[in-house]
Amino acid sequence: MAKPIAFVPKSTDPKFELQHQVSAAPGQHAEAILAAYDLLDEAHRQGILDALQGAIGARDTIAGTIANYAAQPEGTNAMRNLLAFGKLLGTLDPEPFSKFSKEAYTALEKHDIEKEPPTLWQLFKRLRHPETRRGLSLVMAMLGAVGRASRSQSSTAM
């Protein structure tokens, strides 16, 4: 006949195990703990901790104000607009925006160097560049879209 296997559970205290893990943590995570202390110190110096403490203390007031605003039609419209804008941003490819920001920064640096405003002839010469015409075309297309959207809004309101 088979003999049953005797099971003897370890009689370790869970509190003792946690204390052991806590005592070993500074040695295992020293670099992370130091970085956290630096972050906490910087947040204290910048007043971020005071702002958070104030926000936590005023959470009922903040929540009440947000609830009152959300109950108004303007609040609903703001949320809908925010969601629509977020959806629009999500569909856009970030690469052209990255290129645009670099080019815009370069153009602003060149613009800051100019002492006098450009003459009309200089502006006309700039209009002859294909990149300028491409940018103007984009701006015109966006203005056309705004015009079409406002026309459809005004025709539905009547």
Residue pairs with C-beta under 8 A, 6 or more apart in sequence:
25 33
26 33
40 49
43 49
55 62
69 75
70 76
70 79
118 126
126 132
127 133
127 136
